Amino acid sequence: MIDCRVIDSFDLGDAIAFLCGVREERPLDGGSPLPWARAREVVGDEFLLRWAEKSQKERAFAVSAMRW
C-alpha cells in the first residue's frame, strides 16, 4: 500500500491524471505482486474482452497520431 499526497491533477479529457508525492510505502498482505496469468483468472473473460477492445482503439489512435 502507498500513502501519498496529491500535488496536482490534470484533466485529460476522458480521464484525470494525478501527480502524487509518496509519503510511505508498505507491502500488502501476502507481500507479492499478482502475476498477469493469475490476474486474468481473477478479472474474468468479460473484462478481458472489454480491455482488448479498449486497447485496440487506443493503439489505433496512437498510430494515427504518430508523426515519425
Contacts in CASP RR format, 6 or more apart in sequence:
PFRMAT RR
TARGET T0000
AUTHOR 0000-0000-0000
METHOD contacts of the structure
MODEL  1
MIDCRVIDSFDLGDAIAFLCGVREERPLDGGSPLPWARAREVVGDEFLLR
WAEKSQKERAFAVSAMRW
1 25 0 8 1.000
1 26 0 8 1.000
1 27 0 8 1.000
1 28 0 8 1.000
2 22 0 8 1.000
2 24 0 8 1.000
2 25 0 8 1.000
2 26 0 8 1.000
3 22 0 8 1.000
3 23 0 8 1.000
3 24 0 8 1.000
3 25 0 8 1.000
3 26 0 8 1.000
4 20 0 8 1.000
4 21 0 8 1.000
4 22 0 8 1.000
4 23 0 8 1.000
5 20 0 8 1.000
5 21 0 8 1.000
5 23 0 8 1.000
6 18 0 8 1.000
6 19 0 8 1.000
6 20 0 8 1.000
6 21 0 8 1.000
7 19 0 8 1.000
7 20 0 8 1.000
7 21 0 8 1.000
8 18 0 8 1.000
8 19 0 8 1.000
9 16 0 8 1.000
9 17 0 8 1.000
9 18 0 8 1.000
9 19 0 8 1.000
10 16 0 8 1.000
10 17 0 8 1.000
10 18 0 8 1.000
10 19 0 8 1.000
34 42 0 8 1.000
40 48 0 8 1.000
43 51 0 8 1.000
END
